Amino acid sequence: MNCPKCGAQLLAGSTFCGGCGNRLAVADSASQQSQSGGRGINIDEDSRGQGRGYQYQVLHQPSFSLAVIQLQAEQSIQAESGAMVSMSANIELQSQMKGGLFGAIKRAAGGESAFISTFTARGGPGEVTLAPGAPGDIAAIEMSTQTFFVQSSSYLAGDSSLTIDTKWGGAKSFFAGERLFVLMVQGQGLLLVSSFGAIHRKRLQPGERYVVDTGHLVAWEGTTQYTLRRPQPVSFAA
């Protein structure tokens, strides 16, 4: 399948061209399915996808996952410091404290690295491969002006246009044995999250309630309401 505008090769089921940004005719039907089926977000169904200026694929799941990002010329992606496994020779790497010293302190409080790495393809397309620091899984979330909360240490990489802020997790996080802060990610573009072990994708219907152990929660949409409760006490009698 090729783009009718620029001729670039496309992945099956693509809604727009990653090379020129041309929106394809199938986008309308996909949008209707999204509205009718309640699918407000797009989580990778087959571990691959594309957006404006990039294509991605997640390999070797779920134990030793590797994200392969294909960038078009002059396109960028940001990742946690130390996440890069390999890259094309024309990829420019810059590491900086995003948001200055105060921003670095907030990121460190959220369990992330104080530095952020930016990969930019110079002079032509390029490839970057990313992996989490510990063996585990990677999930790709294609955000469209939504808000996602990411548990500490689960953020791996994201589109350079995404806004990432550290938020107070409240007493819920503290008494659950988790960090006091979570990352709030907003905007449009690719978001990669990781975990130690496999990631199970769960889509909740409106009003549906679901129980997850606090130690296994990776990320959740900003519209999700959650509460913390203690497990029922267990007693044994002779």
N, C-alpha and C positions, 0 to 999 in steps of 0.2 A: 504494500500500500504506500503510495507516494503523495506528497502534498501537491494539489493542483496548481498552486501559485508559484512555489519555488522548486518543486521536484524532489525535496528531501524525503528520505525514507521514514515512514511512520510506523509506530507500533500498532498492533491490532487493537481496535476500540478507541483510538486516539480521538480526542475532541477538538484539538487544535495543534498546529505545527510548532514543534519546539525550535525550529530554525528561524521562521519569519513571523510567527505569532498568528498566522492565518487561522481563523475559526472555521472548523469543518461543519458540513451540513448535519452530521450526526449529533452535534452538540444539542440541538433543540430537543430531539427525542430523548437524549440522556437527561436533559434538564427536567422534562416532563416525568420521566421515571423517578427522578430524585424527589420531585414534589409529591407525586402520588404514593410513592413507597415510603416517605418519611425519612429518606436518606439525606440528612442535612450536611453530612461531611463525607469525604471520600478517603477511606482507608484502603491501603493497597490490598487488592483481592488476590493478585498473582505475583506480588513482590516486584512489580515493575510499573513504570508510568512515565509521564513527561509533563513539563510545564513550559512556561515562556523562557526559552533559552537553555533548557537542560532536559536530559533524560536520565532516569535512574533505574537500577536493578539491584535487588538484594540477593546475594548468593550465600550458599552453605548454611542455610537456616536448619534448625534453630540454635545450634550449639556454638558455632564459630562464624557468625554472620559477618558478611562483608558487603558494604554498600558501594556500588560502582556508579559514579556520577559522570555523565558525559556533558560537558559544558560547550556551548557555542562561543564563538569569538567574543571576547570582552565581557563575558558573563561571569558572575562570581557566586560563590557559596561560602558560608561561614561555618566553622566547626570548632568543637572544643580543642584546646591545646593538647597535642599528643594523639589526636584521633586519626591523623593521616597515616596510611599504610604505604601508598605509592602515588605517583602522579606523573603526568606527561612532562617532558622537558620544557615545554613552553608555558607551563603553569607558574604564575607568580604567586609566591607565598608571603603574606605579611601578617605578623603577630603584633597585637597591640592591646592595651587595656581599654576596652570599649567603655565609653562613659567616663573616662578619666579614673583618678584614684578612688573616688567615691563609688563609681560604678563597679570597679574591681572588688572593692570591699563587699558590696552588696552581692556580687556573684559568688564570692568566696563564702559568704554567709549562707547562700543557697546551695552549697555543696558543689559548685562548679569551679572551674579554673578561673583565676583572676585574669588570664589572657584569653583572647579569642583569635583564631586563625582565619584569614580570608584568602581564598584561592580564586585567582582570576586567570582565565585563558587569554593569553596575549598572542595576537597575530594569526589566530585560527582556532579551531576546536581543540579541546583538550580533555583529559580524563583524570579524575581524582578518585581514589579508593579510600574509604573510611571504615574504621572498626572501633568498637568500645574497648576500654582498657581491660575488661574482664570477659571471659567467654560468655556468650549469650546471644540474644536475639535482637533484631532491629525491625522496627515498624515505621513505615512511611505514611505520613498524614498530609494530604494535599489540602491545605487550608484556603478558605475563600472568605476573607474578612471575618473570621471567627476568633474566639478566644479559647485557648487551651491552657490548662494547668498541668505542669509537668513536675513529677516528684523529684526531689533532689538527686543528683547524679545520673538522671535518666536522659537528659538532653544530650544529643550527639552532634547534630548539625541542622542548618536551616537556611532558607533563602535569605540573602543579604537584606531584603526589604522588610523582613519580619522584625517586630519590636519585642524585645525580651526584657522583662523586668522582674525583680525579686520581690515577692510579697510575703507578708507575715502569715504563716499558716494557722496561727491561733492556738488556743489550748488543745484543739482537736489533735493537731500534729504532735504536740508535746506529750500528752498523756497516751498517745498511741505508740510512743517510742520512736517516732520519726523526727526528722529535723524540724526546726522551728519555722523554716521558710520553704516556699515552693516557687517555681518559676511560672510567670504568666506570659504566654506567648500570644501575640496578636498580629493580624495582618493577612496577607495573601501570598501563598507560595508553599514550597516543600518544607516539611518539618520531619526530622528523623529523631526518633527516640529509641533508647536501648534498655536492656534489662539483663540481669544475671539469671539466665534461664530463658525458656520460651515465653513469648508474649501471646496471650489469648485475647483476640479482638472480640469485644462484646458490644453489640448495638442495642440500646434500650429503647423500647417503645414508650410513647408518652404515658406518664403515670406509673411505669413499671418500676418495681423495687428489686434491688439486687445486692447481695451481701458479698463483700470482698475483704479478705484479711488485709490489714493496713500495711503489712510488710511486703505485699505483692501488688500494690497499686502503682502503676507506672504513669499514666496520664489520663485526663478526663476533660470533657468539653466544659466550657465555662458556664453553660446553662444547667449543668447537673447539680442538683442539691444533694448534700450528703450529711449524715450524722454519724456520731461515734457511739457505740454501745459496748458494754462489757459482755463477755461470754457468760452463759449460765453456769453457776457453780456445780461441780460434780462431787458427789459423796459416795463412799463405799461403806456398806454395812455387812457385818459378818452374819 
